[in-house]
């Protein structure tokens, strides 16, 4: 059946856009009117896609999503009907992308969709975890409590990501500054000294010869270097968007000294906290594992889940298959085994999550402390190289002048 894109006004007088399946434009109009919408424009799928390009090209900030979820939870706990609270949220949100999305969700719910079904249409905003937990809340009739757990996950993961970014920001700035300084010294400073040394007929020492060669290569082939860097960056960006590229990239990240430990512990904390909340919310184990493989944030660990699912489906439990994966520590495996035996798996997962939350905090601090000396060594190497390249021939020139 053809799909028609539309622009319409809802009962609040706000403009909404979306798509509707119908045989003809007239039938699409009737469907929209039955949903309480006043159609302004109805076109084919291409038109609908173009009208939605502004939305699909944007993203919702984590802060806006957290605020939306908190306000949703508060009004739902106060007994406000879902349609009414969504209309309120649509009016007061500051994010244009989220405002348009809420309008489309309202239209879908009026058309008979559940809240989780409506959210699933916007995967760039509402993750599979978000939608699965909303679905679990709908089935259990305990949506406000599920939203509480969801808010905790979003805020916790946002904090962990912010801490890691903050720890890496200073080293990145230093590395970029050192790179610029290296290029500037090679381009503008070294040539002036080399010209002076050449006139004196000195035999240049090895550091100076290396600096001269680097200068000549940079000046004569800068366009090749630039082109090579652009091609490499573009090729890696494209490759890392593929499933195999994500797997290779994430596998490398997990093996990088110092930094890899942080990523591994953050992934284990994410695994335990999400798994615990899904279990508490009543999501079946196999569905929980599917959600974890999509939301764990690391393709290497996600593939480990995919490989383990078949064994778990065969009734091998959870802890036994996890032993065969190199990403899960003995402590995690043993605590999950104890949780399975005692029937308190969700409680054990929460303890694992708390433990690795502390581990991540210590690991980030340790990473910051370790990177400092490494940067000092790198800075000393750059300064030492140029000092030798310039002052060694100057020393020889001074000795020549005193003869």
C-alpha positions in Angstrom: 0.0 0.0 0.0 1.4 3.5 -0.9 2.7 5.7 1.9 1.8 9.4 1.9 3.7 12.1 3.8 1.6 14.8 5.3 1.5 18.1 7.2 -1.4 18.8 9.4 -2.7 20.7 12.4 -3.6 18.9 15.7 -6.3 19.9 18.2 -3.9 22.3 19.9 -3.3 24.1 16.6 0.3 22.9 16.3 1.7 21.7 13.1 2.6 18.0 12.9 4.2 15.9 10.1 4.3 12.2 9.5 3.4 9.4 7.1 0.2 7.4 6.7 -0.5 4.3 4.6 -3.5 4.6 2.3 -4.6 3.6 -1.2 -5.4 7.1 -2.3 -4.9 10.7 -1.2 -8.6 10.9 -0.4 -8.3 7.8 1.9 -5.3 9.3 3.6 -7.2 12.5 4.2 -10.1 10.6 5.8 -7.6 8.7 8.0 -6.1 12.0 9.2 -9.5 13.6 9.9 -10.5 10.5 11.9 -7.4 11.0 14.0 -8.5 14.6 14.8 -6.0 16.2 12.4 -6.7 19.0 9.9 -4.6 18.2 6.8 -2.6 21.0 5.2 -0.6 19.0 2.6 -0.5 15.4 1.6 2.0 14.1 -0.9 3.8 10.9 -1.9 6.5 9.2 0.2 9.3 11.3 -1.3 7.5 14.5 -0.3 7.0 13.1 3.2 10.6 12.2 3.5 11.7 15.7 2.4 9.4 17.3 4.9 10.9 15.2 7.7 14.5 15.8 6.7 15.0 18.6 9.3 13.9 16.2 12.0 16.0 13.2 10.9 19.1 15.3 10.4 18.9 16.5 14.1 19.5 14.9 17.4 18.1 15.5 20.9 20.5 16.5 23.6 20.8 14.1 26.5 19.8 16.9 28.9 16.6 17.5 26.9 15.8 13.7 27.0 16.4 13.5 30.7 14.2 16.5 31.3 11.5 15.1 29.1 11.5 11.7 30.9 11.5 13.4 34.4 8.5 15.6 33.5 6.8 12.6 31.9 7.3 10.6 35.1 6.1 13.5 37.4 2.9 14.1 35.5 2.2 10.4 35.1 2.6 9.9 38.8 0.2 12.8 39.4 -2.5 11.0 37.4 -2.3 13.1 34.2 -3.5 11.2 31.1 -0.8 10.3 28.7 -2.2 12.3 25.8 -2.7 15.3 27.9 0.8 15.2 29.4 2.3 14.7 26.0 0.5 17.9 24.8 1.9 19.8 27.8 5.4 18.5 27.1 5.1 19.4 23.4 4.2 22.9 24.3 7.0 23.6 26.8 10.0 21.7 25.4 12.8 23.9 24.1 14.1 21.3 21.6 12.5 21.8 18.2 13.4 18.2 17.2 11.8 16.8 20.4 8.7 19.1 19.9 8.1 17.7 16.4 8.7 14.1 17.7 6.2 14.5 20.5 3.6 15.8 18.0 4.0 12.7 15.9 3.8 10.4 19.0 0.5 12.0 19.9 -0.8 11.3 16.5 0.2 7.7 16.6 -1.3 7.2 20.1 -4.6 8.7 18.9 -4.4 6.3 16.0 -4.4 3.3 18.4 -0.7 2.8 19.0 0.7 2.2 22.5 3.4 4.5 23.9 6.2 2.1 23.3 5.1 1.4 19.7 5.0 5.2 19.0 8.5 5.7 20.5 10.0 2.8 18.5 9.5 4.9 15.3 12.2 7.3 16.5 15.3 5.2 17.2 17.7 8.1 17.0 16.0 9.6 20.0 14.6 6.7 22.0 17.0 3.8 22.1 15.9 0.1 22.1 16.5 0.1 25.8 14.3 3.1 26.3 11.4 1.5 24.3 11.8 -1.9 25.9 11.6 -0.5 29.4 8.5 1.6 28.5 7.0 -1.6 27.1 7.8 -3.5 30.3 6.2 -0.7 32.3 3.0 -0.8 30.2 2.7 -4.6 30.6 3.4 -4.5 34.4 1.2 -1.4 35.0 4.1 0.1 36.9 5.3 2.7 34.3 6.3 5.5 36.9 8.8 3.2 38.7 10.2 2.0 35.4 10.7 5.6 34.4 12.6 6.2 37.6 15.0 3.4 36.7 15.3 4.7 33.2 16.2 8.2 34.4 18.9 6.7 36.6 20.4 4.8 33.6 20.4 7.9 31.3 21.9 10.2 33.9 24.5 7.6 35.1 25.7 6.9 31.5 25.8 10.6 30.7 28.0 11.2 33.7 30.4 8.3 32.8 30.7 9.6 29.2 31.3 13.1 30.5 34.0 12.0 32.9 35.8 10.1 30.2 35.6 13.0 27.8 36.9 15.4 30.4 39.8 13.1 31.2 40.8 12.9 27.5 40.2 16.6 26.6 43.4 17.9 28.1 45.7 15.3 26.5 44.0 15.9 23.1 44.6 19.6 23.4 48.3 19.0 24.3 48.9 16.6 21.5 47.3 19.0 18.9 49.4 21.9 20.3 52.6 19.8 20.1 51.8 18.8 16.5 51.3 22.4 15.5 54.5 23.5 17.3 56.4 20.7 15.6 55.2 21.8 12.1 55.8 25.5 12.8 59.4 24.9 14.1 60.2 22.7 11.0 58.7 25.2 8.6 59.9 28.6 9.9 62.7 28.2 12.5 64.9 25.3 11.3 65.5 26.7 7.8 66.9 30.0 9.1 69.5 28.2 11.3 70.3 25.6 8.6 71.1 28.5 6.1 73.5 30.0 8.7 75.2 26.6 9.3 75.6 25.9 5.6 77.4 29.1 5.0 80.0 28.2 7.6 80.7 24.8 6.0 79.9 22.8 9.1 79.2 19.1 8.9 75.7 19.0 10.4 75.1 16.5 13.2 72.5 13.7 12.9 69.5 15.5 14.7 70.0 18.6 12.4 70.2 16.4 9.3 66.9 14.7 10.3 65.3 18.1 10.9 66.5 19.3 7.4 65.1 16.2 5.7 61.8 16.6 7.5 61.6 20.2 6.5 62.3 19.4 2.9 59.7 16.6 2.9 57.1 18.9 4.5 57.8 21.8 2.1 57.9 19.8 -1.1 55.3 17.2 -0.4 52.8 18.9 1.9 49.9 18.5 -0.5 50.6 14.7 -0.6 50.7 14.5 3.2 47.5 16.5 3.4 45.8 14.4 0.7 46.9 11.2 2.4 45.6 12.3 5.8 42.2 13.3 4.3 41.9 10.0 2.4 42.8 8.0 5.6 40.4 9.9 7.8 37.6 9.6 5.3 38.3 5.9 4.7 38.4 5.1 8.4 35.2 7.1 9.0 33.4 5.1 6.3 34.8 1.8 7.5 34.0 2.4 11.1 30.3 2.8 10.2 30.2 -0.7 9.0 29.5 -3.6 11.4 33.0 -5.1 10.9 34.6 -1.6 11.2 32.8 -1.0 14.5 33.9 -4.4 15.8 37.6 -3.7 14.9 37.5 -0.2 16.3 35.9 -1.3 19.6 38.2 -4.3 19.9 41.2 -1.9 19.5 39.8 0.5 22.1 39.5 -2.3 24.7 43.2 -3.3 24.2 44.7 0.2 24.4 46.9 0.4 27.5 45.5 2.6 30.3 42.5 3.8 28.2 41.3 0.2 27.4 40.7 -0.6 31.1 38.4 2.4 31.4 36.3 1.4 28.4 36.1 -2.2 29.6 35.0 -1.3 33.1 32.5 1.2 31.8 31.0 -1.5 29.6 30.7 -4.0 32.5 29.0 -1.3 34.6 26.6 -0.6 31.8 25.9 -4.3 31.3 25.2 -4.9 35.0 23.0 -1.8 35.6 20.9 -2.3 32.4 20.5 -6.0 32.9 19.5 -5.5 36.6 16.9 -2.9 35.7 15.5 -5.0 32.8 15.2 -8.0 35.2 13.5 -5.9 37.9 11.1 -4.5 35.3 10.0 -8.0 34.2 11.7 -8.2 30.8 12.5 -11.9 29.9 16.2 -12.9 29.9 16.5 -13.6 26.2 14.9 -10.3 25.3 17.1 -8.6 27.9 20.2 -10.0 26.2 18.9 -8.8 22.8 18.5 -5.3 24.2 21.9 -5.5 25.9 23.6 -6.4 22.6 22.1 -3.3 21.0 22.7 -0.9 23.9 26.0 -2.1 25.4 27.9 0.6 23.4 30.7 -1.7 22.3 30.4 -3.9 19.2 33.1 -6.4 20.4 31.2 -7.1 23.6 27.9 -7.1 21.7 29.2 -9.8 19.4 30.1 -11.8 22.5 26.5 -11.6 23.5 25.3 -12.8 20.2 27.7 -15.8 20.4 26.5 -16.6 23.9 22.7 -16.4 23.2 22.6 -19.8 21.5 24.1 -21.5 24.5 21.8 -19.7 26.9 18.8 -20.6 24.8 19.9 -24.3 25.2 19.5 -24.0 28.9 23.1 -23.5 29.9 22.2 -20.6 32.2 23.9 -17.2 32.0 27.1 -17.6 34.1 28.5 -20.7 32.3 28.5 -19.2 28.8 29.9 -15.9 30.1 33.1 -17.8 31.3 34.0 -18.4 27.6 34.1 -14.6 26.9 37.3 -12.7 27.7 35.5 -9.5 28.4 33.7 -10.7 31.6 35.9 -10.9 34.7 35.8 -13.9 37.1 34.1 -11.7 39.7 31.2 -10.9 37.3 30.8 -14.5 36.3 30.9 -15.8 39.9 28.4 -13.2 41.2 26.0 -13.9 38.4 26.3 -17.7 39.2 25.5 -17.0 42.8 22.5 -14.8 41.8 21.2 -17.6 39.5 21.5 -20.2 42.3 19.9 -18.0 45.0 17.2 -16.5 42.7 18.5 -13.0 43.4 20.1 -12.3 40.0 18.8 -8.7 39.9 20.3 -7.9 43.3 23.7 -9.4 42.3 23.7 -7.4 39.1 23.0 -4.2 41.1 26.0 -5.0 43.3 28.2 -5.6 40.2 27.0 -2.3 38.8 27.9 -0.4 42.0 31.3 -2.1 42.2 32.2 -1.1 38.6 30.8 2.4 39.0 33.5 2.9 41.6 36.0 1.1 39.4 35.3 3.4 36.5 35.7 6.4 38.7 39.1 5.2 40.0 40.1 4.1 36.4 39.3 7.6 35.0 41.4 9.2 37.8 44.2 6.7 37.2 44.1 7.4 33.5 44.4 11.2 34.1 47.3 10.6 36.5 49.1 8.3 34.0 48.6 10.5 30.9 50.3 13.5 32.6 53.8 11.9 32.7 53.4 10.5 29.2 52.6 14.0 27.9 55.6 15.4 29.8 57.9 12.8 28.2 56.4 13.6 24.7 57.0 17.3 25.3 60.5 16.7 26.5 61.2 14.6 23.4 60.0 17.3 21.0 61.9 20.1 22.8 65.0 17.9 23.2 65.0 17.0 19.4 64.9 20.7 18.3 67.4 21.7 21.0 69.9 19.1 19.7 69.1 20.0 16.1 69.8 23.7 16.6 72.3 24.0 19.5 74.7 21.2 18.5 75.8 22.9 15.3 75.8 26.2 17.1 78.3 24.8 19.6 80.4 23.5 16.7 80.2 26.9 15.1 81.3 28.6 18.4 84.3 26.2 18.7 85.2 27.0 15.0 85.1 30.7 15.7 87.4 30.5 18.7 90.2 28.8 16.8 
